[in-house]
Amino acid sequence: MCGIFGYVGTKNASPILFNGLKTLEYRGYDSAGIFIPEAGVLKTVGVVDGLLEHIGSNFFGTSGISHTRWATHGVPSKENAHPHGDCSSELFIVHNGIVENYQELRDRLTKKGHTIVSDTDSEVLAHIVEEHFLRTKSLERAVTSALKEVRGTYGIAVLSKSDPNTIVVARMGSPIVLGIGDGEYFVSSDASAVLGYTKQVIYLNDGECATLTPKGYRIFTLRHKKRTRRPTDIDWDIEEVKKGGYEYFMLKEIMEAPDVLADSARGRLVSEKGMARLGGLEDVKGKLKHVKRIVITGCGSAYYAGLVGRSMLEAYTGIPVEAELASELRYRSVVFDKGTAVLAISQSGETADTLAAIRETKRHGLLTLGIVNVVDSTIARETDAGVYNHAGPEIGVASTKAFVSQLEVLALLTLFLGRMHGMSKKDGAELARGIARLPKKMDEVLKEAGRIKRIAKKYSKYNNFLFLGRTYNFPIAFEGALKLKEVSYIHAEGYGAGEMKHGPIAMIDKSFPTVAIVPKDSVYEKMISNIEEVKARDGKVFALASRGDKKIEKLVDDVVYVPKTHEALTPILMTVPLQLFAYYVGVMRGYNVDRPRNLAKSVTVE
Ligand code: M6R
């Protein structure tokens, strides 16, 4: 995720900015840059250390802004790296977040003669500020007026050459922290980067702006109403701050699910028409109208997301869809018939098996698509078209927020393809409404964390688990079992609940608990019968059910309720309690859940 760091004071800003960027490295990034009004702009692709060779004694000034970029719009490159300047390089900005209406703004600015050199959504901010700056001659006024034109999220810092001692910052949806020093002030996207200099911080709220100079700081709203805020003292160490106060990145990333759901759908839902806008697929829209078959592929959690996608796409597009493990698909020949599109799902975009499957299917002339989180990764580059997740970097090895975003992007893809292939406007509008409501519902799911922790404590002593689900939640049974295996090393098996009687039921006894995923959906009664079968054999059952389901309470040993949603979206809400369950069991068993043994974040070997 992008990182912002800025400084204004009396010392040489360049080593301070460089150190700030180094501290922000853990957030994940692909390029970086610094602007010091008296010295100019430096940018690098790759690691922050790439800036070092240019930071000589003549790269000097007492203020500056800097940025680590994690690509969302446009590939990692020097042009796309921040800081971004206006037409005359008078002012520069660094930005975190997503400008939803950037295309609209870009078109308007280009028509007026602005030269926009990057592919980013962020650069337009520099040019709108420029327009207002030319008129108002005040950077503060220019920033607030410009932001009124922006739809989306931002944390920004702006600095101009004509007034190098004033940094203007603002926040809407992306964090901004002010560091209050003695005659020096800092701005950052998280407190870890300012901790080396001061423990006094102020977290800006949405809709707040601030001006920092060596003489002090001022906080105000977008409408220029003064805000009085007292700095708070942080006594966390840097590691704690990086994890946002959570013990592990895994928990932090699970807790980010509501934001991830908002970010992955941002600017993509056309709710009133019951449609989705997926810019990355525009170029292949013609081909997608005539597609005869879809093969979804991936590994591990990405493959399970693909299985959910299969159910969604088949239900609403009428196109035959299959999901195949990439490690198997690469060696199959039968699927390579004309009119087939292959959709690869990968968080990292570098998984060797998924990449090989894509290369193999491409060799047969098939249309290849990607759902990838890491922008410009190999799979993103090698597929014909695709959709980015916008989930931000995932540091914990176990996929949590990335998996949630994969499911949501598949729901968006279902809308996109469905409306081309006979999905009614009414069905589209219903699904779109369901997607739009997900972040709020996920907030409610996360409120159950305490209860899930208590349940995890009760179950953490068992050494075997069965996870059961059906239809949309059949793959979530696999994913729940995988998560538990990965972070707690407990033996767990995922099964389609209807399959239980064909074998696994033999294992059930009082020492072999079952986790059942039972939303109030079209197979609810079937799931209830399967749970009865487990109970009849003395098996303990922990169920995830829909809020308001009184019947289940009487049947199972433990239950966690999740809000009701569109049937196709139930896997999204059901998966997070299972992530939390695995997390708590893993931690209770004393493991480092961020770095499970024998696992790598990105599996680049076959
Ligand atoms: O980066 P990818 O999404 O391609 O990775 C695929 C799998 O390796 C990954 O999902 C793996 O199963 C995770 N450890 C699951 O938590």
Residues whose N, C-alpha, C, O or C-beta is under 5 A from the ligand:
A	BS01	M6R	C299 G300 S301 A302 I345 S346 Q347 S348 G349 T351 V397 A398 S399 K601 V603
